[in-house]
Amino acid sequence: MRKAPHPLAIHLGMVAANMSDIQRYASNFTTSISEADAVSMVRGIKAYQEHEYIPQELPHKVIWSDGNVKIKKPAVKALNIKAGTHPLLLIPSLINKSNILDISKERSMLRWFSDHGIEAYLLDWGDISAIEDMDTLIKDKLCKAIIAVSKMSGKPIDVLGYCMGGTLLLPSYIHASKHIRRMVLLAAPWDFSVKSSGLAQNVRIWSPAVLPVIEQRGCLPSEWVQALFASLDPNGSAQKFIRFASMDQDSLEAKLFVSVEDWLNDGVDLPKNIAQHSIQNWFINNEPHTGVWNVAGKVVNTENISADILVIASKSDKLVSFDCAANIQKNLGSACVDIVELNCGHIGLIVGRNAVNDVWTPILNWLSK
């Protein structure tokens, strides 16, 4: 491959400078890489863009829907459900699509639990642009989905919330407690005041620039969210493409990289009121951890939650720091809380090479005990 134009970083910087709104924010978080690494990074990006692998959606059945919100289950001939288990509903974040929890045959959390005797379901948020606010999202969508699975099975269900999906589960319990048996909070942000949370600190830097954009456009554009995430680890954003450039492009590892990168770049625009609520009520005011978060007319008083709760947090998670996720235990006076401390990245919890042994298996054992 030709290595020109020289110096490559300057040419890329001139292009980025034209993206004025995002550039003003991103300029606070620069990183230094060598020209050789810059060339390798561009090679990796080009290899990704030109990769022949097209991820295919795995077969599923829709068993419930309310507008664009759906509940899916794997479309298989038969499931060997173990006696005494409870259904498990997986709740993804809002800012990316749900398929990260069902990304491929080799890394599908949904199908892995189904293959291990748990009747597992996946909530798919779909197009959320018409959902008016956080109250509607939680009470009229998420709670209804939980209640629907519970009524179909005739018993309380277990729920697992990943990232923002875990944060949304706590107020859902306040409104639908009799339908929930156990909760798994997987890298779910809660205490936005901790110094270790680079995400929270960056959002507070980011918010003066982005709040006017949300007001003007009526949503939080997904590219702004991606700029925020990239700013948490600029060098890591470069290194992942450098590593991809050296991979066997026909390997399962390369195909999984393509699948995950497609998912990352197929983000969701957050509706205006939900985006503003998340930024102001969570990241700036820290309402969940301080006990004043109000959802649909009820304060989210986690001291009254009596369900068993498993908190999974990672010391290596640059998106949701360990303390940001683990500090929920300080607000759970009535619940039986177990904590699993890991050392892997935010997405690695779901699709990493050690995810099955380090994350999925402990969850299965906890749900089954």
C-alpha positions as CSV (number, residue, x, y, z in Angstrom):
1,M,0.0,0.0,0.0
2,R,1.2,3.5,-0.8
3,K,2.2,5.4,2.4
4,A,1.6,8.9,1.0
5,P,0.4,11.6,1.5
6,H,3.0,12.8,4.1
7,P,2.5,13.6,6.9
8,L,-0.7,11.5,7.0
9,A,-1.8,12.8,10.4
10,I,-1.9,16.4,9.1
11,H,-4.1,15.4,6.1
12,L,-6.5,13.5,8.4
13,G,-6.6,16.5,10.8
14,M,-7.5,18.9,8.0
15,V,-10.5,16.7,7.2
16,A,-11.5,16.5,10.8
17,A,-11.3,20.3,11.3
18,N,-14.2,20.7,8.9
19,M,-16.5,18.8,11.3
20,S,-16.5,21.9,13.5
21,D,-19.1,21.0,16.2
22,I,-17.6,17.6,17.0
23,Q,-14.0,18.9,16.4
24,R,-14.3,21.5,19.2
25,Y,-15.2,18.8,21.7
26,A,-12.7,16.2,20.3
27,S,-9.8,18.7,20.4
28,N,-9.7,18.3,24.2
29,F,-8.8,14.6,23.9
30,T,-5.9,14.2,21.4
31,T,-3.5,11.3,21.3
32,S,0.0,10.9,19.8
33,I,0.7,8.0,17.5
34,S,3.6,7.5,15.2
35,E,3.2,8.0,11.5
36,A,3.7,4.2,11.1
37,D,0.8,3.6,13.4
38,A,-1.3,6.1,11.6
39,V,-0.6,4.3,8.3
40,S,-1.5,0.9,10.0
41,M,-4.7,2.5,11.4
42,V,-5.8,3.7,8.0
43,R,-5.0,0.3,6.6
44,G,-7.2,-1.3,9.3
45,I,-10.0,1.1,8.6
46,K,-9.8,0.4,4.9
47,A,-9.7,-3.3,5.5
48,Y,-12.8,-3.1,7.7
49,Q,-14.6,-0.9,5.1
50,E,-13.8,-3.3,2.3
51,H,-14.3,-6.6,4.2
52,E,-16.5,-9.0,2.4
53,Y,-18.2,-10.4,5.5
54,I,-21.8,-9.3,5.9
55,P,-23.2,-10.1,9.3
56,Q,-26.6,-11.8,9.1
57,E,-29.3,-11.5,11.7
58,L,-29.8,-14.7,13.6
59,P,-33.2,-16.4,13.3
60,H,-35.7,-15.4,16.1
61,K,-39.4,-15.2,16.9
62,V,-41.2,-12.1,18.0
63,I,-43.4,-13.1,21.0
64,W,-44.6,-9.7,22.0
65,S,-44.6,-6.2,20.7
66,D,-45.8,-2.7,21.7
67,G,-45.2,-0.3,18.9
68,N,-41.6,-0.6,17.8
69,V,-40.5,-2.4,21.1
70,K,-40.4,-6.1,20.7
71,I,-39.4,-9.2,22.7
72,K,-37.5,-11.9,20.7
73,K,-36.6,-15.4,21.4
74,P,-34.2,-17.7,19.4
75,A,-36.0,-19.5,16.6
76,V,-35.0,-23.1,17.3
77,K,-37.0,-26.4,17.1
78,A,-36.8,-27.1,20.9
79,L,-35.3,-25.7,24.0
80,N,-34.1,-27.9,26.9
81,I,-35.3,-25.7,29.7
82,K,-34.2,-26.9,33.1
83,A,-36.8,-27.5,35.8
84,G,-37.1,-24.8,38.4
85,T,-35.5,-22.0,36.3
86,H,-37.1,-18.7,35.6
87,P,-37.2,-16.9,32.3
88,L,-34.5,-14.3,31.7
89,L,-35.1,-11.1,29.8
90,L,-32.0,-9.3,28.4
91,I,-32.3,-5.5,28.3
92,P,-29.8,-3.7,26.1
93,S,-28.8,-0.1,26.2
94,L,-30.6,2.6,24.1
95,I,-27.7,4.1,22.3
96,N,-27.0,1.1,20.1
97,K,-29.1,-1.7,18.8
98,S,-29.9,-4.8,20.7
99,N,-28.1,-7.3,18.4
100,I,-24.8,-7.0,20.5
101,L,-26.5,-9.5,22.8
102,D,-27.1,-11.8,19.8
103,I,-24.2,-10.8,17.6
104,S,-23.1,-14.1,16.1
105,K,-23.5,-17.9,16.6
106,E,-20.1,-17.9,18.5
107,R,-20.9,-14.9,20.7
108,S,-24.6,-14.7,21.3
109,M,-25.4,-14.2,25.0
110,L,-29.0,-14.8,24.2
111,R,-28.5,-18.2,22.6
112,W,-25.9,-19.3,25.1
113,F,-28.3,-19.0,28.0
114,S,-31.0,-20.7,25.9
115,D,-28.5,-23.6,25.2
116,H,-27.8,-23.8,29.0
117,G,-31.3,-24.4,30.2
118,I,-32.6,-20.9,30.7
119,E,-35.6,-19.6,28.8
120,A,-34.0,-16.4,27.5
121,Y,-35.6,-13.5,25.7
122,L,-34.2,-10.3,24.2
123,L,-35.9,-6.9,24.4
124,D,-35.4,-5.0,21.1
125,W,-36.0,-1.3,21.5
126,G,-36.4,-0.7,17.8
127,D,-37.0,2.8,16.6
128,I,-37.5,4.9,19.8
129,S,-37.8,8.3,18.1
130,A,-41.5,8.4,18.9
131,I,-41.1,7.7,22.6
132,E,-41.8,11.0,24.3
133,D,-39.8,10.9,27.5
134,M,-38.1,8.7,30.1
135,D,-41.3,8.1,32.0
136,T,-43.0,6.7,28.9
137,L,-39.9,4.6,28.1
138,I,-39.7,2.9,31.5
139,K,-43.3,2.6,32.6
140,D,-45.1,2.2,29.3
141,K,-42.5,0.2,27.4
142,L,-39.9,-1.6,29.6
143,C,-42.3,-2.4,32.5
144,K,-44.9,-3.7,30.0
145,A,-42.3,-5.9,28.4
146,I,-41.3,-7.3,31.8
147,I,-44.9,-7.9,32.8
148,A,-45.7,-9.6,29.5
149,V,-42.9,-12.2,29.9
150,S,-43.9,-12.7,33.5
151,K,-47.5,-13.3,32.6
152,M,-46.7,-15.6,29.8
153,S,-44.5,-17.8,32.1
154,G,-46.8,-17.5,35.1
155,K,-44.0,-16.5,37.5
156,P,-41.7,-13.6,38.2
157,I,-38.8,-13.4,35.8
158,D,-35.1,-12.6,36.0
159,V,-33.8,-9.5,34.2
160,L,-30.4,-8.6,33.0
161,G,-29.6,-5.0,32.0
162,Y,-26.5,-4.2,30.1
163,C,-25.0,-0.7,30.5
164,M,-27.8,1.9,30.3
165,G,-30.3,-1.0,30.2
166,G,-29.2,-1.9,33.8
167,T,-29.8,1.7,35.0
168,L,-33.3,1.6,33.6
169,L,-34.1,-1.7,35.5
170,L,-34.0,-0.1,38.9
171,P,-37.1,2.2,38.3
172,S,-38.7,-0.6,36.5
173,Y,-38.6,-2.7,39.7
174,I,-40.3,0.2,41.5
175,H,-43.2,0.0,39.1
176,A,-43.3,-3.8,38.5
177,S,-41.7,-5.4,41.5
178,K,-44.0,-8.5,41.7
179,H,-43.0,-9.5,38.2
180,I,-39.2,-9.5,38.9
181,R,-37.3,-12.2,40.9
182,R,-33.7,-11.4,40.3
183,M,-31.7,-8.6,38.6
184,V,-28.3,-8.6,36.9
185,L,-26.7,-5.2,36.5
186,L,-24.0,-5.7,33.9
187,A,-21.7,-2.6,33.7
188,A,-24.7,-0.4,34.6
189,P,-23.7,3.2,35.4
190,W,-25.2,4.5,38.7
191,D,-23.0,6.8,40.7
192,F,-22.0,9.6,38.2
193,S,-20.0,11.6,40.8
194,V,-17.1,9.2,41.2
195,K,-13.7,10.6,40.0
196,S,-12.9,7.3,38.3
197,S,-15.8,7.8,35.8
198,G,-14.1,9.3,32.8
199,L,-17.5,9.0,31.0
200,A,-19.2,11.3,33.5
201,Q,-16.4,13.8,33.5
202,N,-16.4,14.0,29.8
203,V,-20.2,14.3,29.5
204,R,-20.0,17.3,31.8
205,I,-17.3,18.8,29.5
206,W,-19.3,17.7,26.5
207,S,-22.8,18.9,27.6
208,P,-22.5,22.7,26.9
209,A,-21.7,21.9,23.3
210,V,-24.2,19.1,22.8
211,L,-27.3,20.4,24.6
212,P,-27.9,23.1,22.0
213,V,-27.5,20.5,19.3
214,I,-30.1,18.3,21.0
215,E,-32.5,21.3,21.2
216,Q,-31.9,22.2,17.6
217,R,-32.1,18.8,16.0
218,G,-34.7,17.3,18.4
219,C,-32.4,14.4,19.3
220,L,-28.9,13.4,20.3
221,P,-27.2,12.3,17.1
222,S,-25.5,9.0,17.3
223,E,-22.2,10.4,15.9
224,W,-22.0,12.7,18.9
225,V,-22.3,9.7,21.2
226,Q,-19.5,7.9,19.2
227,A,-17.3,11.0,19.5
228,L,-17.9,10.9,23.3
229,F,-16.9,7.3,23.6
230,A,-13.8,7.7,21.3
231,S,-12.6,10.5,23.6
232,L,-12.5,8.2,26.6
233,D,-9.7,6.2,25.0
234,P,-8.3,7.9,21.9
235,N,-5.3,5.6,21.7
236,G,-7.5,2.5,22.1
237,S,-9.7,3.7,19.2
238,A,-6.6,3.8,17.0
239,Q,-5.1,0.5,18.3
240,K,-8.1,-1.6,17.5
241,F,-7.8,-0.8,13.8
242,I,-4.0,-1.3,14.0
243,R,-4.7,-4.8,15.4
244,F,-7.3,-5.5,12.8
245,A,-4.9,-4.7,10.0
246,S,-2.7,-7.5,11.1
247,M,-5.4,-10.1,11.6
248,D,-6.1,-13.1,9.3
249,Q,-9.0,-11.5,7.5
250,D,-10.7,-14.8,7.0
251,S,-10.6,-15.7,10.6
252,L,-13.6,-15.8,13.0
253,E,-11.8,-13.1,15.0
254,A,-11.8,-10.8,12.0
255,K,-15.5,-11.6,11.3
256,L,-16.4,-10.8,14.9
257,F,-14.5,-7.5,14.7
258,V,-16.5,-6.6,11.6
259,S,-19.8,-7.6,13.3
260,V,-19.0,-5.5,16.4
261,E,-17.8,-2.5,14.4
262,D,-20.9,-2.6,12.3
263,W,-23.0,-2.6,15.5
264,L,-21.0,0.3,16.9
265,N,-21.4,2.4,13.8
266,D,-25.1,1.7,13.5
267,G,-26.0,3.7,16.5
268,V,-29.4,5.2,17.6
269,D,-30.3,8.8,17.8
270,L,-31.7,9.4,21.3
271,P,-35.0,11.4,21.3
272,K,-34.7,14.9,22.7
273,N,-36.3,14.5,26.1
274,I,-34.7,11.2,26.9
275,A,-31.2,12.5,25.9
276,Q,-31.7,15.7,28.0
277,H,-33.0,13.6,31.0
278,S,-29.9,11.3,30.8
279,I,-27.4,14.1,30.6
280,Q,-29.1,16.5,33.2
281,N,-30.6,14.1,35.7
282,W,-27.9,11.4,35.6
283,F,-24.5,12.8,34.7
284,I,-24.9,16.4,36.0
285,N,-27.3,16.0,39.0
286,N,-26.5,12.4,39.9
287,E,-30.1,11.8,40.8
288,P,-30.0,8.0,40.8
289,H,-27.3,7.7,43.5
290,T,-28.5,10.6,45.6
291,G,-32.0,9.0,45.9
292,V,-34.0,11.8,44.2
293,W,-34.5,10.3,40.8
294,N,-38.3,10.4,39.9
295,V,-39.8,8.2,37.2
296,A,-43.5,8.3,36.3
297,G,-44.4,9.9,39.7
298,K,-42.4,7.6,41.9
299,V,-39.0,8.3,43.5
300,V,-36.6,5.5,42.7
301,N,-36.0,4.5,46.3
302,T,-33.6,1.6,45.9
303,E,-33.5,1.0,49.7
304,N,-36.9,-0.7,49.3
305,I,-35.8,-3.2,46.6
306,S,-35.9,-6.7,48.0
307,A,-34.9,-8.7,44.9
308,D,-31.6,-10.5,44.7
309,I,-29.2,-8.4,42.7
310,L,-25.9,-9.4,40.9
311,V,-23.6,-6.4,40.1
312,I,-20.9,-7.0,37.5
313,A,-18.3,-4.3,37.2
314,S,-14.9,-4.2,35.6
315,K,-11.7,-2.4,36.7
316,S,-10.7,-2.1,33.0
317,D,-14.0,-0.7,31.8
318,K,-13.3,2.8,30.4
319,L,-16.9,3.5,29.7
320,V,-18.5,2.6,33.0
321,S,-15.9,2.6,35.7
322,F,-15.9,0.0,38.5
323,D,-17.0,2.5,41.2
324,C,-19.6,4.0,39.0
325,A,-21.3,0.6,38.6
326,A,-20.5,-1.0,42.0
327,N,-21.6,1.9,44.2
328,I,-25.2,0.9,43.6
329,Q,-24.7,-1.5,46.5
330,K,-24.6,1.5,48.9
331,N,-28.2,2.2,47.9
332,L,-29.5,-1.4,48.2
333,G,-30.2,-1.7,51.9
334,S,-32.9,-4.4,51.7
335,A,-31.6,-6.4,48.7
336,C,-29.2,-9.4,48.8
337,V,-26.3,-8.1,46.6
338,D,-23.5,-10.1,45.1
339,I,-20.6,-8.3,43.2
340,V,-18.4,-9.8,40.5
341,E,-15.2,-7.8,39.9
342,L,-13.6,-8.3,36.4
343,N,-10.8,-6.9,34.3
344,C,-12.1,-6.5,30.8
345,G,-13.5,-3.8,28.5
346,H,-17.1,-2.7,28.3
347,I,-17.8,-4.5,25.1
348,G,-15.5,-7.3,26.0
349,L,-18.0,-8.2,28.8
350,I,-20.3,-9.3,25.9
351,V,-18.1,-10.4,23.0
352,G,-14.6,-10.8,24.4
353,R,-12.8,-14.0,24.0
354,N,-13.1,-14.7,27.8
355,A,-16.7,-13.5,28.1
356,V,-18.2,-17.0,28.3
357,N,-16.0,-18.1,31.2
358,D,-15.6,-14.8,33.0
359,V,-19.0,-13.2,32.6
360,W,-21.7,-15.5,31.3
361,T,-20.9,-18.6,33.4
362,P,-20.9,-16.7,36.7
363,I,-24.3,-15.2,35.8
364,L,-25.7,-18.6,34.9
365,N,-24.4,-20.1,38.2
366,W,-25.9,-17.2,40.2
367,L,-29.3,-17.4,38.5
368,S,-29.3,-21.2,39.1
369,K,-28.3,-21.3,42.7
